[in-house]
């Protein structure tokens, strides 16, 4: 299944904020976590993730620092800031409202037409 890029774009910030709330990570680990959380159905690219991380950093929602991996490679680690945690909570509330509305409309759409028409009367 291909996920529409508008939906990917809308969910990218809350996903990254939520992933970073679990702990500091470097970019490739974030990409792997997105794939893991989606059961492999969402495959982000570097070209999508890094501009988002840079924007979130510029806005003060994440901070970054350079570190060295166990293999000796330099990696930039990203960390959620206090304002990033606040933004995550706001987005969580917003997505809950959207998810509830979608659930309700899809439940109505799955009913036989006679039942759905009866609700509109």
Beta strands, then each sheet from edge to edge (+ up, - down):
strand 1: 25-26
strand 2: 62-68
strand 3: 74-80
sheet 1: 1+ 3- 2+
end
